[in-house]
Amino acid sequence: MIARRDPQAGRDSLADRDSPADDCALDLLCDLDESLWIYDDARRADPNAFRNATRQSDHVDELRRVLYRLHHTLVEWEAETLSACPRGRPGPGPGLGRGAGFGFG
């Protein structure tokens, strides 16, 4: 789960140094994460299971389009991170190692 900015956070917290761009990125990530949790909950009811969809191919195509956009965003963020880091690629954040959460790596 992605932590949203805590308005009660102390002065030394990272959230106090967040810029509007940090808020924008966190909003995007939190909304995506929440949407996936909602989908996971909804599809547990058998009538909502993907196997019951009549337009599976259309949905797969649309998911590929969305994933392409997300991948493009990730590549842009990584490029901006690399250009801002004078010593090369920074290490992964907490819990974000290679393949974290995806069963490979």
One Martini backbone bead per residue (centre of mass of N, CA, C, O) as a GRO file, in nm:
protein
  105
    1MET     BB    1   0.099   0.034   0.019
    2ILE     BB    2   0.046   0.373  -0.018
    3ALA     BB    3   0.157   0.663   0.124
    4ARG     BB    4   0.013   0.924   0.232
    5ARG     BB    5  -0.001   1.228   0.324
    6ASP     BB    6   0.062   1.362   0.646
    7PRO     BB    7  -0.066   1.636   0.810
    8GLN     BB    8   0.074   1.538   1.106
    9ALA     BB    9   0.351   1.557   1.041
   10GLY     BB   10   0.656   1.612   1.108
   11ARG     BB   11   0.920   1.818   1.024
   12ASP     BB   12   1.120   1.556   0.942
   13SER     BB   13   0.958   1.466   0.719
   14LEU     BB   14   0.915   1.400   0.389
   15ALA     BB   15   0.635   1.538   0.352
   16ASP     BB   16   0.746   1.832   0.417
   17ARG     BB   17   0.923   1.818   0.129
   18ASP     BB   18   0.702   1.819  -0.057
   19SER     BB   19   0.588   1.866  -0.362
   20PRO     BB   20   0.355   1.898  -0.600
   21ALA     BB   21   0.481   1.657  -0.759
   22ASP     BB   22   0.459   1.453  -0.530
   23ASP     BB   23   0.153   1.467  -0.500
   24CYS     BB   24   0.089   1.377  -0.788
   25ALA     BB   25   0.230   1.101  -0.779
   26LEU     BB   26   0.077   0.991  -0.531
   27ASP     BB   27  -0.204   1.009  -0.649
   28LEU     BB   28  -0.161   0.817  -0.880
   29LEU     BB   29  -0.064   0.568  -0.715
   30CYS     BB   30  -0.309   0.550  -0.524
   31ASP     BB   31  -0.529   0.519  -0.740
   32LEU     BB   32  -0.419   0.264  -0.869
   33ASP     BB   33  -0.414   0.088  -0.617
   34GLU     BB   34  -0.714   0.116  -0.544
   35SER     BB   35  -0.828   0.003  -0.809
   36LEU     BB   36  -0.705  -0.281  -0.776
   37TRP     BB   37  -0.850  -0.350  -0.511
   38ILE     BB   38  -1.137  -0.322  -0.617
   39TYR     BB   39  -1.113  -0.532  -0.838
   40ASP     BB   40  -1.040  -0.771  -0.659
   41ASP     BB   41  -1.306  -0.766  -0.502
   42ALA     BB   42  -1.514  -0.782  -0.740
   43ARG     BB   43  -1.403  -1.055  -0.884
   44ARG     BB   44  -1.492  -1.261  -0.655
   45ALA     BB   45  -1.746  -1.243  -0.791
   46ASP     BB   46  -1.849  -1.449  -1.029
   47PRO     BB   47  -1.995  -1.246  -1.229
   48ASN     BB   48  -1.706  -1.070  -1.234
   49ALA     BB   49  -1.547  -1.258  -1.377
   50PHE     BB   50  -1.359  -1.262  -1.656
   51ARG     BB   51  -1.473  -1.532  -1.781
   52ASN     BB   52  -1.770  -1.369  -1.819
   53ALA     BB   53  -1.682  -1.209  -2.044
   54THR     BB   54  -1.771  -1.109  -2.378
   55ARG     BB   55  -1.503  -0.891  -2.417
   56GLN     BB   56  -1.204  -0.986  -2.365
   57SER     BB   57  -1.030  -0.870  -2.597
   58ASP     BB   58  -1.096  -0.574  -2.543
   59HIS     BB   59  -0.983  -0.569  -2.252
   60VAL     BB   60  -0.697  -0.650  -2.322
   61ASP     BB   61  -0.637  -0.413  -2.510
   62GLU     BB   62  -0.688  -0.191  -2.299
   63LEU     BB   63  -0.477  -0.285  -2.094
   64ARG     BB   64  -0.237  -0.252  -2.283
   65ARG     BB   65  -0.269   0.053  -2.319
   66VAL     BB   66  -0.237   0.127  -2.019
   67LEU     BB   67   0.038  -0.012  -1.976
   68TYR     BB   68   0.187   0.159  -2.180
   69ARG     BB   69   0.145   0.425  -2.031
   70LEU     BB   70   0.280   0.336  -1.767
   71HIS     BB   71   0.552   0.267  -1.890
   72HIS     BB   72   0.613   0.547  -1.998
   73THR     BB   73   0.612   0.682  -1.722
   74LEU     BB   74   0.839   0.516  -1.597
   75VAL     BB   75   1.060   0.594  -1.800
   76GLU     BB   76   1.051   0.895  -1.742
   77TRP     BB   77   1.113   0.880  -1.439
   78GLU     BB   78   1.385   0.734  -1.470
   79ALA     BB   79   1.523   0.949  -1.645
   80GLU     BB   80   1.494   1.180  -1.438
   81THR     BB   81   1.646   1.039  -1.211
   82LEU     BB   82   1.917   0.999  -1.360
   83SER     BB   83   1.963   1.307  -1.428
   84ALA     BB   84   1.957   1.385  -1.104
   85CYS     BB   85   2.191   1.169  -1.066
   86PRO     BB   86   2.535   1.202  -1.047
   87ARG     BB   87   2.602   0.864  -0.989
   88GLY     BB   88   2.349   0.751  -1.099
   89ARG     BB   89   2.176   0.497  -1.000
   90PRO     BB   90   1.957   0.453  -0.774
   91GLY     BB   91   1.830   0.289  -0.541
   92PRO     BB   92   1.590   0.127  -0.414
   93GLY     BB   93   1.331   0.137  -0.245
   94PRO     BB   94   1.128   0.029  -0.024
   95GLY     BB   95   1.051  -0.281  -0.156
   96LEU     BB   96   1.201  -0.217  -0.469
   97GLY     BB   97   1.313  -0.448  -0.604
   98ARG     BB   98   1.376  -0.670  -0.825
   99GLY     BB   99   1.058  -0.785  -0.879
  100ALA     BB  100   0.874  -0.677  -0.675
  101GLY     BB  101   0.580  -0.863  -0.631
  102PHE     BB  102   0.617  -1.073  -0.909
  103GLY     BB  103   0.789  -1.355  -0.875
  104PHE     BB  104   1.065  -1.215  -0.954
  105GLY     BB  105   1.440  -1.170  -0.941
   0.00000   0.00000   0.00000
